[in-house]
Amino acid sequence: MNKYLIVIAGPTAVGKTETSIQIAQQLGTEIFSADSRQFYREMEIGTAKPSIEELQQAKHHFIDSRSISEDYSVGDFERECIGQLDNYYKNNSTGILTGGTGLYIKAICEGLDDFPETDPSIRATLNILKDEKGIEVLQAELEEKDPVYFAEADIQNPHRLIRALEIIRSTGKTFSSFRQKNIKQRIFKPIYIALNLERSVLYERINHRVDLMVEQGLVEEARKLFPEREKNALQTVGYKELFSHFENKISLDEAIELIKRNTRRYAKRQITWFKNSGNYAFFEPTDVDEIMGYIEMNQSI
């Protein structure tokens, strides 16, 4: 029996959760999350996790599966998720992988690329540069030296920036050039679907979602996490801006506007990632019938 993994990707706030649940209910499948922020139990409001009601509509994996105190890399996720999928496919022919983190989706469907060893002193130098001159210096260097990766990376995450720059400085090659290796063999065939909306509609949804998060208690949630602000899991939009507010660097209103702006920019990079991959068929989130037809067509090939 052929095995299929339906990938439902797309930018933040586009409606992946609702659409994935509708598809899962029609196919009788379970959902595996590839959202690198929804893994963490402590990050509830700021990650827009599925609600209790939504979690009851379809079984989800990798929601609230980790604590921010744990080191959990994309490689760890690849190993754990592939192990769960191997077990899942013993009794099922179709599963759903959903999220907006392109690298995590790629890890499951294709495997991770092999990167060269680097001199630890390069990373130390980059960390000092970040501390002394700010994350903007790292962003500018990455944009100059590897515009391809810059266009799709989470440039608000200093760990991701430093990882890319240490490869670039060490090898003299772009980080993106190491991400085109042989695809690993999987027991399933991915069917790639990306959700998108007209840009102004998506941006309005993002702005509204941020306002709703604030109403639900995002500021209070971030304040509780402030003592743990150096944790890798918290180097993300929605928390970093509020941490700057708590450090009296910006006002609360400025922090909220920055969250909206940085989320919109992140969404744009997510769209770039999925468009550049060449694997995805694009649909609007309400096109459930069309998506089902596309899935059935690919299952028959």
C-alpha positions as CSV (number, residue, x, y, z in Angstrom):
1,M,0.0,0.0,0.0
2,N,1.4,3.4,-0.9
3,K,2.0,5.9,1.9
4,Y,1.3,9.6,1.6
5,L,2.2,12.6,3.7
6,I,0.0,15.6,2.9
7,V,2.1,18.8,3.6
8,I,-0.1,21.8,4.4
9,A,2.2,24.8,4.7
10,G,2.0,28.5,4.4
11,P,2.7,31.8,6.1
12,T,1.6,32.6,9.6
13,A,-2.1,33.5,10.2
14,V,-3.1,32.2,6.7
15,G,-5.4,29.6,8.2
16,K,-3.4,26.3,8.2
17,T,-4.9,24.9,11.4
18,E,-8.5,25.1,10.3
19,T,-7.8,23.8,6.8
20,S,-5.6,21.0,8.1
21,I,-8.4,19.9,10.5
22,Q,-11.0,19.9,7.7
23,I,-8.7,17.8,5.5
24,A,-7.8,15.4,8.3
25,Q,-11.5,14.9,9.1
26,Q,-12.2,14.1,5.4
27,L,-9.3,11.7,5.1
28,G,-9.5,10.2,8.6
29,T,-5.9,11.1,9.3
30,E,-3.8,12.5,12.2
31,I,-1.9,15.8,12.1
32,F,1.9,16.2,12.8
33,S,2.9,19.7,13.5
34,A,6.1,21.2,11.9
35,D,5.7,24.6,13.6
36,S,8.9,25.0,15.5
37,R,7.3,27.3,18.1
38,Q,4.2,25.3,18.9
39,F,6.4,22.5,20.4
40,Y,6.9,24.5,23.6
41,R,4.4,24.3,26.4
42,E,5.3,27.7,28.0
43,M,4.7,29.5,24.7
44,E,0.9,29.4,24.5
45,I,-0.6,32.7,23.3
46,G,2.3,34.0,21.2
47,T,2.5,30.9,19.0
48,A,-1.2,30.7,18.1
49,K,-1.5,27.0,18.9
50,P,-4.7,25.1,18.0
51,S,-7.4,25.7,20.6
52,I,-8.6,22.9,22.9
53,E,-11.7,22.6,20.7
54,E,-9.5,22.3,17.5
55,L,-7.3,19.7,19.1
56,Q,-10.4,17.6,19.9
57,Q,-11.4,17.7,16.2
58,A,-8.3,15.8,15.0
59,K,-5.4,14.2,16.8
60,H,-2.3,16.3,16.8
61,H,1.3,15.4,17.4
62,F,4.1,17.7,18.5
63,I,1.9,20.4,20.2
64,D,3.2,21.2,23.7
65,S,5.7,18.3,23.4
66,R,8.7,20.2,24.8
67,S,9.8,22.7,27.4
68,I,11.8,25.9,26.5
69,S,14.4,24.6,29.0
70,E,15.2,21.7,26.7
71,D,17.6,21.9,23.8
72,Y,15.6,20.7,20.8
73,S,17.1,21.1,17.3
74,V,15.7,20.5,13.9
75,G,17.8,17.4,13.8
76,D,16.1,16.2,17.0
77,F,12.7,16.9,15.5
78,E,13.6,15.0,12.3
79,R,14.6,11.9,14.2
80,E,11.6,12.0,16.6
81,C,9.0,12.8,13.9
82,I,10.3,10.2,11.4
83,G,10.2,7.6,14.2
84,Q,6.6,8.5,15.0
85,L,5.7,8.5,11.3
86,D,7.3,5.1,10.7
87,N,5.1,3.7,13.5
88,Y,2.0,5.6,12.3
89,Y,2.3,4.2,8.8
90,K,2.2,0.6,10.1
91,N,-1.6,1.1,10.3
92,N,-2.3,4.1,8.2
93,S,-1.7,5.1,4.6
94,T,-2.0,8.9,4.8
95,G,-0.9,11.5,7.3
96,I,-0.8,15.3,7.4
97,L,2.3,17.5,8.2
98,T,1.4,21.2,8.8
99,G,3.3,24.3,9.7
100,G,5.0,27.4,8.5
101,T,8.6,26.4,9.3
102,G,10.0,25.5,5.9
103,L,13.2,24.0,7.3
104,Y,11.4,21.6,9.6
105,I,9.1,20.5,6.8
106,K,12.1,19.9,4.5
107,A,13.8,17.9,7.3
108,I,10.9,15.5,7.4
109,C,10.3,15.2,3.7
110,E,13.8,15.3,2.4
111,G,16.2,15.1,5.3
112,L,18.7,17.6,6.5
113,D,21.8,18.7,4.6
114,D,25.3,17.9,5.8
115,F,27.2,21.0,6.8
116,P,31.0,21.2,7.4
117,E,32.6,21.5,10.8
118,T,33.5,25.0,11.7
119,D,36.0,26.7,14.1
120,P,34.2,27.4,17.4
121,S,36.1,30.8,17.5
122,I,34.0,32.0,14.6
123,R,30.8,31.5,16.5
124,A,32.3,33.2,19.5
125,T,33.3,36.2,17.4
126,L,29.8,36.5,15.9
127,N,28.2,36.3,19.4
128,I,30.5,39.1,20.5
129,L,29.5,41.1,17.4
130,K,25.8,40.6,18.2
131,D,26.3,41.7,21.8
132,E,28.3,44.8,21.0
133,K,26.6,46.1,17.8
134,G,23.2,44.3,17.7
135,I,21.4,41.8,15.6
136,E,21.1,44.3,12.7
137,V,24.8,43.9,11.9
138,L,24.4,40.1,11.5
139,Q,21.3,40.7,9.3
140,A,23.2,43.1,7.1
141,E,26.1,40.7,6.6
142,L,23.8,37.7,5.8
143,E,21.8,39.8,3.3
144,E,25.1,40.8,1.6
145,K,26.8,37.4,1.5
146,D,23.8,35.1,1.1
147,P,20.7,36.9,-0.2
148,V,19.0,33.6,-1.1
149,Y,19.0,32.4,2.5
150,F,18.3,35.9,3.9
151,A,15.1,36.0,1.9
152,E,13.7,32.9,3.6
153,A,15.4,32.8,7.0
154,D,14.0,33.9,10.4
155,I,16.3,36.9,10.6
156,Q,14.9,37.8,14.1
157,N,16.5,34.7,15.4
158,P,20.2,35.4,16.2
159,H,21.0,31.7,16.5
160,R,19.9,31.1,12.9
161,L,21.9,34.1,11.7
162,I,25.0,33.1,13.5
163,R,24.8,29.5,12.3
164,A,24.6,30.7,8.7
165,L,27.3,33.2,9.0
166,E,29.8,30.8,10.7
167,I,29.4,28.5,7.7
168,I,29.8,31.4,5.3
169,R,32.9,32.8,7.1
170,S,34.4,29.3,7.5
171,T,34.0,28.1,4.0
172,G,33.8,31.2,1.8
173,K,30.6,29.7,0.3
174,T,27.0,30.6,0.8
175,F,25.0,28.8,3.5
176,S,22.3,28.1,0.9
177,S,24.8,26.3,-1.3
178,F,25.1,23.5,1.3
179,R,21.3,23.0,1.3
180,Q,21.0,21.2,-2.1
181,K,22.2,17.6,-1.2
182,N,20.7,14.3,-2.0
183,I,17.1,13.7,-0.8
184,K,16.8,11.0,1.8
185,Q,14.5,8.1,1.0
186,R,11.3,8.1,3.0
187,I,8.5,5.4,3.3
188,F,6.0,8.0,2.2
189,K,5.4,10.3,-0.7
190,P,4.9,13.9,0.1
191,I,2.1,15.9,-1.5
192,Y,3.0,19.5,-1.1
193,I,0.2,22.1,-0.6
194,A,0.8,25.8,0.4
195,L,-2.0,28.1,1.5
196,N,-1.8,31.8,0.7
197,L,-4.0,34.9,0.5
198,E,-3.9,38.2,-1.3
199,R,-1.1,40.2,0.4
200,S,-3.3,42.9,1.9
201,V,-5.8,40.3,3.3
202,L,-3.0,38.3,4.9
203,Y,-1.5,41.4,6.5
204,E,-4.8,42.4,7.9
205,R,-5.2,38.9,9.4
206,I,-1.8,39.2,10.9
207,N,-2.5,42.6,12.5
208,H,-5.8,41.3,13.9
209,R,-4.2,38.2,15.3
210,V,-1.6,40.3,17.1
211,D,-4.3,42.5,18.6
212,L,-6.2,39.4,19.7
213,M,-3.1,37.9,21.3
214,V,-2.6,41.0,23.3
215,E,-6.2,40.9,24.5
216,Q,-5.7,37.2,25.5
217,G,-2.7,38.1,27.6
218,L,0.4,38.0,25.4
219,V,2.1,40.7,27.4
220,E,1.6,38.9,30.7
221,E,2.8,35.6,29.1
222,A,6.0,37.3,27.8
223,R,6.6,38.9,31.2
224,K,6.6,35.4,32.9
225,L,9.1,34.2,30.3
226,F,11.3,37.3,30.5
227,P,13.8,35.7,33.0
228,E,14.3,32.9,30.3
229,R,14.7,35.4,27.4
230,E,18.1,34.0,26.4
231,K,16.6,30.6,25.6
232,N,16.8,29.7,21.9
233,A,13.0,28.9,21.8
234,L,12.3,32.5,22.8
235,Q,14.4,34.1,20.0
236,T,11.3,34.7,18.0
237,V,8.8,37.4,16.9
238,G,6.2,38.2,19.5
239,Y,8.4,37.7,22.5
240,K,11.6,39.5,21.6
241,E,9.8,42.8,21.0
242,L,8.1,42.6,24.4
243,F,11.4,41.7,26.0
244,S,12.8,45.0,24.6
245,H,9.8,46.8,26.2
246,F,10.5,45.2,29.6
247,E,14.1,46.4,29.3
248,N,12.7,49.9,28.8
249,K,14.1,50.2,25.3
250,I,10.7,50.8,23.6
251,S,7.2,51.5,24.7
252,L,4.4,48.9,24.8
253,D,2.7,50.5,21.8
254,E,6.0,50.4,19.9
255,A,6.5,46.7,20.8
256,I,3.1,45.8,19.6
257,E,3.6,47.6,16.3
258,L,7.0,45.9,15.9
259,I,5.4,42.5,16.4
260,K,2.9,43.3,13.6
261,R,5.7,44.6,11.3
262,N,8.1,41.7,12.0
263,T,5.3,39.1,11.7
264,R,4.4,40.6,8.3
265,R,8.0,40.4,7.2
266,Y,8.3,36.9,8.4
267,A,5.2,35.9,6.5
268,K,6.7,37.4,3.3
269,R,9.9,35.3,3.8
270,Q,7.8,32.2,4.5
271,I,5.9,32.7,1.2
272,T,9.3,33.2,-0.6
273,W,10.5,29.9,0.9
274,F,7.6,27.9,-0.4
275,K,7.5,29.5,-3.8
276,N,11.2,28.9,-4.3
277,S,11.0,25.3,-3.3
278,G,9.2,24.5,-6.6
279,N,7.3,21.6,-4.9
280,Y,4.1,23.4,-3.7
281,A,0.7,23.8,-5.3
282,F,-0.9,27.0,-3.9
283,F,-4.5,27.3,-2.7
284,E,-6.5,29.7,-0.6
285,P,-7.4,28.3,2.8
286,T,-11.1,28.0,1.9
287,D,-10.4,25.9,-1.2
288,V,-10.9,22.6,0.6
289,D,-12.7,20.9,-2.2
290,E,-10.0,21.9,-4.7
291,I,-7.3,20.7,-2.2
292,M,-9.0,17.4,-1.8
293,G,-9.2,17.0,-5.6
294,Y,-5.4,17.8,-5.8
295,I,-4.7,15.2,-3.1
296,E,-6.8,12.5,-4.8
297,M,-5.1,13.3,-8.2
298,N,-1.6,12.8,-6.7
299,Q,-2.6,9.7,-4.9
300,S,-3.7,8.2,-8.2
301,I,-0.4,8.9,-10.0
